[in-house]
Amino acid sequence: MGYDRGKLDALRQKYGESHGGELFSPQFRRVADKIFTESGTRLAPYSGIPTFLTAPYVAVDHDNPDFGDLQVAMVGVPMDLGVTNRPGSRFGPRALRTIERIGPYNHVLDCAPVQDLRVADIGDVRFQSRYRLELSHDDIERRFNQIVDAGVIPLSVGGDHSISHPILKAVGKKRPVGMVHIDAHCDTGGAYDLTKFHHGGPFRNAVLDGVLDPTRTIQIGIRGSAEYLWEFTYESGMTVIHAEEISGMGIPAVIERAKQIVGDGPTYLSFDIDSLDPAFAPGTGTPEVGGLTTREVLEIIRGFKGVNLVGGDVVEVAPQYDSTTNTAHAGAQVLFEILSLMVFSPAITGKGA
């Protein structure tokens, strides 16, 4: 088809004087109407007080919490007392808050989650002590019990992966949940250095506490020299897809296997940034080469649209090991994808089991 002057004239008439938020497609217009003012402006990504995904900040008192009509609460958990190698993920929540230009529209899942949900950044868990890990876990469990008891879905940013244990104790206290766990490590190790509360063992602890169903748990992206520590994963009945298997299986098969495992029951999604190859995410405490690409991770997560998500987390971003901020950027994008999934979760729509 050749150059069409008539088409150009029509485009000039329709779009010549319109602003960026004046869209004609109903699909795009419903997003733009939530973002742009009538004059055609929108919030500058570098302005304002940083919050997770530029969501509203809502202060929720730690002693007398009132969550209002929130459906999802995003929470920072700046605690890394459980690391076995490099510390620093205590700075993860602050790093993710400062990443700009994530969203608002998810073109694959066709949603604008911050606008489509009643969601807010409610700040960070308040800790009694910056030195005592067990006390910190108590503080996390207390805060997340408040969220769950209010009928709100928690989406947290760590912090090291040990935070997932007290979160699961809150989320799974009435009924053990299933889990999609994307990570380089199974994190089902036992006690060492005189404690079982560390980032290499949260999911063993959660299973033994009766809040995580291992038969409805799948761990994706596992690799590295710590395989010999994950006996509990196999003994308890969890499913593992190693990083080395993914190319041969293909992403659609990985997604299908995961959906078969978790079924339609309540499910938690835990994402460790070290599931990504260090080429994409060097800013973490226990990097493992041979990992997933950002494109693979996004495709996998987006494949869980419709899963009955009752909570999620992004953990182990240690920004000081990454001068480019790529790690925090990847973490913020994954946070956005998990929040996008919650738009379609039966736990939000009221159809959850």
C-alpha positions as CSV (number, residue, x, y, z in Angstrom):
1,M,0.0,0.0,0.0
2,G,1.5,3.3,-1.1
3,Y,1.6,6.7,0.6
4,D,-2.0,7.9,1.3
5,R,-2.4,11.7,1.5
6,G,-6.0,11.3,2.5
7,K,-5.0,9.1,5.4
8,L,-2.5,11.7,6.5
9,D,-5.1,14.4,6.5
10,A,-7.4,12.2,8.6
11,L,-4.7,11.6,11.1
12,R,-3.9,15.3,11.3
13,Q,-7.5,16.1,11.9
14,K,-7.9,13.5,14.6
15,Y,-4.5,13.7,16.3
16,G,-2.9,17.0,15.3
17,E,-4.0,19.0,18.3
18,S,-4.7,16.3,20.8
19,H,-2.6,15.7,23.9
20,G,-1.0,12.4,25.1
21,G,-4.0,11.4,27.3
22,E,-6.6,12.1,24.6
23,L,-7.0,8.6,23.3
24,F,-9.8,7.1,21.2
25,S,-9.4,3.4,21.7
26,P,-11.7,2.3,24.6
27,Q,-9.0,-0.1,25.9
28,F,-6.3,2.7,26.2
29,R,-8.7,5.5,27.1
30,R,-9.9,3.8,30.3
31,V,-6.3,3.8,31.4
32,A,-5.4,7.3,30.3
33,D,-8.5,8.8,32.0
34,K,-7.1,7.5,35.3
35,I,-3.6,9.0,34.7
36,F,-4.0,12.3,32.8
37,T,-5.6,15.5,33.9
38,E,-8.1,17.2,31.6
39,S,-5.3,19.5,30.4
40,G,-3.1,16.6,29.4
41,T,-0.6,16.4,32.2
42,R,0.4,13.6,34.5
43,L,2.6,13.1,37.5
44,A,6.3,13.5,36.7
45,P,8.0,10.2,37.6
46,Y,10.8,12.0,39.4
47,S,8.6,14.2,41.6
48,G,6.8,13.7,44.9
49,I,7.6,11.5,47.9
50,P,8.8,8.0,46.7
51,T,6.4,5.1,47.3
52,F,6.2,1.6,46.0
53,L,5.0,1.8,42.4
54,T,3.9,5.4,43.0
55,A,1.0,4.1,45.0
56,P,-0.7,6.4,47.6
57,Y,0.9,6.4,51.0
58,V,-1.5,5.5,53.8
59,A,-0.2,5.6,57.3
60,V,-1.6,2.6,59.3
61,D,-1.0,2.8,63.0
62,H,0.9,-0.2,64.4
63,D,-1.1,-0.3,67.6
64,N,-4.6,0.5,66.4
65,P,-4.6,-0.3,62.7
66,D,-7.3,1.0,60.4
67,F,-6.9,-0.2,56.8
68,G,-10.1,1.5,55.6
69,D,-11.3,-0.1,52.3
70,L,-7.8,-1.2,51.1
71,Q,-7.7,-4.4,49.1
72,V,-3.9,-4.7,48.9
73,A,-1.3,-3.3,51.3
74,M,2.3,-3.0,50.1
75,V,4.7,-3.2,53.1
76,G,8.5,-2.7,53.4
77,V,10.4,-5.1,55.6
78,P,13.9,-3.7,56.0
79,M,15.5,-6.5,57.9
80,D,18.5,-8.6,56.8
81,L,19.7,-10.3,60.0
82,G,19.2,-13.7,58.5
83,V,21.7,-13.5,55.6
84,T,24.4,-16.2,55.2
85,N,26.7,-14.2,52.9
86,R,26.6,-10.5,52.0
87,P,24.3,-8.2,54.0
88,G,22.5,-5.2,52.7
89,S,18.9,-6.2,51.7
90,R,17.7,-4.1,54.6
91,F,18.0,-1.3,52.0
92,G,15.8,-3.1,49.5
93,P,12.5,-1.4,50.3
94,R,14.0,2.1,50.1
95,A,15.7,1.2,46.8
96,L,12.5,-0.1,45.2
97,R,10.6,3.0,46.3
98,T,13.0,5.2,44.4
99,I,12.7,3.4,41.1
100,E,10.6,5.5,38.7
101,R,8.6,4.8,35.5
102,I,7.2,1.4,36.5
103,G,3.7,1.2,35.2
104,P,1.0,2.4,35.3
105,Y,-0.2,0.2,32.4
106,N,0.6,-3.5,32.1
107,H,0.1,-4.1,28.4
108,V,0.4,-8.0,28.7
109,L,-2.2,-8.4,31.5
110,D,-4.2,-5.3,30.3
111,C,-4.6,-3.6,33.6
112,A,-3.3,-0.6,35.6
113,P,-3.1,-2.2,39.0
114,V,-2.4,0.9,41.1
115,Q,-5.6,2.4,39.6
116,D,-7.6,-0.8,39.3
117,L,-7.1,-1.9,42.9
118,R,-7.6,-0.1,46.3
119,V,-3.9,-0.4,47.1
120,A,-1.5,1.7,49.2
121,D,2.1,1.7,50.4
122,I,1.6,1.5,54.2
123,G,5.2,2.0,55.1
124,D,7.6,-0.3,56.8
125,V,7.2,-2.9,59.6
126,R,8.2,-1.3,62.9
127,F,11.0,-3.3,64.6
128,Q,11.7,-3.4,68.3
129,S,15.4,-4.1,67.8
130,R,17.7,-3.8,64.8
131,Y,19.9,-6.6,66.3
132,R,17.6,-9.5,67.3
133,L,16.3,-11.7,64.5
134,E,13.7,-13.6,66.4
135,L,12.2,-10.4,67.8
136,S,12.1,-9.0,64.2
137,H,10.2,-12.1,63.1
138,D,7.7,-11.5,65.9
139,D,7.2,-7.9,64.7
140,I,6.7,-9.1,61.1
141,E,4.1,-11.7,62.1
142,R,2.3,-9.1,64.3
143,R,2.0,-6.6,61.4
144,F,1.0,-9.2,58.8
145,N,-1.6,-10.6,61.2
146,Q,-3.2,-7.1,61.3
147,I,-3.2,-7.0,57.5
148,V,-4.7,-10.5,57.0
149,D,-7.2,-10.1,59.8
150,A,-8.5,-6.9,58.1
151,G,-9.2,-8.9,54.9
152,V,-6.4,-7.2,53.1
153,I,-3.8,-8.9,50.8
154,P,-0.2,-8.2,51.7
155,L,2.5,-7.6,49.2
156,S,5.9,-7.1,50.8
157,V,9.4,-6.0,49.9
158,G,12.3,-7.3,51.9
159,G,14.7,-7.7,53.4
160,D,16.2,-11.1,53.4
161,H,14.1,-14.2,52.6
162,S,13.7,-15.2,56.2
163,I,10.9,-12.7,56.4
164,S,8.7,-15.0,54.3
165,H,8.3,-17.4,57.3
166,P,6.5,-15.0,59.7
167,I,4.5,-13.6,56.7
168,L,3.3,-17.1,55.9
169,K,2.5,-17.7,59.6
170,A,0.0,-14.9,59.2
171,V,-1.3,-15.7,55.7
172,G,-1.6,-19.4,56.2
173,K,-2.8,-19.5,59.8
174,K,-6.4,-20.6,59.0
175,R,-5.4,-22.9,56.1
176,P,-2.0,-23.8,54.7
177,V,-1.3,-22.1,51.4
178,G,0.3,-23.2,48.3
179,M,3.3,-21.3,46.9
180,V,5.0,-20.4,43.6
181,H,8.6,-19.8,44.7
182,I,11.0,-18.3,42.1
183,D,14.5,-18.4,43.4
184,A,18.1,-19.8,42.9
185,H,17.8,-21.6,46.2
186,C,15.1,-23.8,47.7
187,D,15.5,-22.2,51.2
188,T,14.5,-25.4,53.0
189,G,17.7,-25.9,54.9
190,G,18.0,-26.8,58.6
191,A,19.4,-25.0,61.6
192,Y,23.0,-24.0,61.6
193,D,25.1,-21.5,63.6
194,L,22.7,-22.1,66.5
195,T,19.5,-21.0,64.8
196,K,16.9,-22.2,62.3
197,F,15.8,-18.7,61.6
198,H,17.9,-17.6,58.5
199,H,17.2,-16.9,54.9
200,G,18.2,-20.5,53.9
201,G,15.3,-22.1,55.8
202,P,12.0,-20.2,55.8
203,F,10.0,-22.7,53.8
204,R,11.1,-25.7,55.9
205,N,10.0,-23.7,59.0
206,A,6.7,-22.8,57.3
207,V,5.9,-26.4,56.4
208,L,6.7,-27.6,59.9
209,D,4.5,-24.9,61.3
210,G,1.6,-26.1,59.2
211,V,1.1,-22.9,57.3
212,L,2.6,-24.0,53.9
213,D,1.4,-27.0,51.9
214,P,4.4,-28.6,50.3
215,T,2.3,-30.6,47.9
216,R,1.0,-27.3,46.5
217,T,4.5,-25.7,46.3
218,I,6.7,-25.3,43.3
219,Q,10.2,-23.9,43.2
220,I,11.4,-22.5,39.9
221,G,14.9,-21.5,38.9
222,I,16.8,-23.5,41.5
223,R,20.5,-24.0,40.8
224,G,24.0,-23.7,42.3
225,S,26.1,-25.7,44.7
226,A,23.7,-25.7,47.6
227,E,21.5,-28.5,46.2
228,Y,22.6,-30.9,48.8
229,L,21.0,-28.8,51.5
230,W,17.5,-29.1,50.0
231,E,16.6,-32.6,51.0
232,F,13.6,-31.4,52.9
233,T,12.1,-30.0,49.7
234,Y,12.0,-33.4,48.1
235,E,11.1,-35.3,51.3
236,S,8.1,-33.0,52.0
237,G,6.7,-33.3,48.4
238,M,7.6,-30.0,46.9
239,T,8.1,-29.7,43.1
240,V,11.4,-28.3,41.8
241,I,12.2,-27.0,38.3
242,H,15.9,-26.3,38.1
243,A,17.2,-23.4,36.0
244,E,18.9,-25.9,33.7
245,E,15.6,-27.5,32.8
246,I,13.8,-24.4,31.7
247,S,15.2,-24.0,28.2
248,G,14.3,-27.6,27.4
249,M,10.8,-27.4,28.9
250,G,9.9,-24.0,27.5
251,I,8.2,-21.2,29.6
252,P,4.6,-22.3,28.7
253,A,5.3,-25.8,30.1
254,V,6.8,-24.3,33.3
255,I,3.7,-22.2,33.8
256,E,1.3,-25.1,33.1
257,R,3.2,-27.3,35.6
258,A,3.1,-24.6,38.3
259,K,-0.7,-24.0,37.8
260,Q,-1.3,-27.8,38.1
261,I,0.6,-27.8,41.4
262,V,-1.0,-24.9,43.1
263,G,-4.5,-25.5,41.6
264,D,-7.3,-23.1,42.6
265,G,-6.5,-22.9,46.3
266,P,-5.0,-19.9,48.1
267,T,-1.5,-19.4,46.9
268,Y,1.5,-17.2,47.9
269,L,4.1,-15.9,45.4
270,S,7.6,-15.4,46.7
271,F,10.2,-13.9,44.4
272,D,13.9,-13.8,45.3
273,I,15.8,-11.4,43.1
274,D,18.7,-14.0,42.9
275,S,16.5,-16.1,40.7
276,L,17.7,-13.7,38.0
277,D,21.2,-14.2,36.6
278,P,23.7,-11.8,38.1
279,A,24.1,-10.3,34.7
280,F,20.6,-8.8,35.3
281,A,20.6,-8.5,39.0
282,P,24.1,-8.3,40.7
283,G,22.8,-6.5,43.7
284,T,22.0,-9.5,46.0
285,G,23.6,-11.3,48.8
286,T,24.0,-14.8,47.2
287,P,24.3,-14.5,43.5
288,E,24.3,-17.7,41.3
289,V,25.4,-17.7,37.7
290,G,23.2,-19.5,35.2
291,G,20.0,-17.9,36.2
292,L,16.8,-16.6,34.6
293,T,16.6,-13.6,32.3
294,T,14.3,-10.7,33.1
295,R,12.2,-11.6,30.1
296,E,11.8,-15.2,31.3
297,V,10.8,-14.1,34.7
298,L,8.2,-11.6,33.5
299,E,6.7,-14.3,31.2
300,I,6.6,-16.8,34.0
301,I,4.9,-14.5,36.4
302,R,2.4,-13.2,33.9
303,G,1.4,-16.7,33.2
304,F,-0.2,-16.9,36.6
305,K,-3.1,-14.6,35.7
306,G,-6.2,-16.0,37.5
307,V,-4.3,-17.9,40.2
308,N,-5.8,-17.4,43.7
309,L,-3.1,-15.2,45.1
310,V,-3.4,-14.3,48.7
311,G,0.0,-12.6,49.2
312,G,3.4,-12.1,47.7
313,D,6.9,-10.7,48.3
314,V,10.0,-9.5,46.5
315,V,13.1,-10.1,48.6
316,E,17.0,-10.0,48.7
317,V,17.6,-6.8,46.7
318,A,20.9,-5.5,48.2
319,P,21.3,-2.3,46.1
320,Q,24.8,-1.4,47.3
321,Y,26.3,-4.2,45.2
322,D,24.8,-2.7,42.0
323,S,26.1,0.7,40.8
324,T,23.6,0.6,37.9
325,T,20.4,0.2,39.9
326,N,19.4,-2.6,37.5
327,T,18.7,-4.9,40.4
328,A,16.2,-2.6,42.1
329,H,14.7,-1.8,38.7
330,A,14.1,-5.5,38.1
331,G,12.7,-5.9,41.6
332,A,10.3,-3.0,41.2
333,Q,9.1,-4.4,37.8
334,V,8.4,-7.8,39.4
335,L,6.5,-6.1,42.3
336,F,4.4,-4.4,39.6
337,E,3.7,-7.8,37.9
338,I,2.7,-9.4,41.1
339,L,0.4,-6.5,41.9
340,S,-1.0,-6.9,38.4
341,L,-1.8,-10.5,39.1
342,M,-3.8,-9.5,42.1
343,V,-6.2,-7.6,39.9
344,F,-7.4,-11.0,38.6
345,S,-7.0,-13.0,41.8
346,P,-10.2,-14.7,43.1
347,A,-9.1,-13.5,46.5
348,I,-9.7,-10.0,45.3
349,T,-12.8,-10.6,43.2
350,G,-14.5,-12.5,46.0
351,K,-14.5,-15.9,44.3
352,G,-11.5,-17.3,46.2
353,A,-11.7,-20.6,48.0
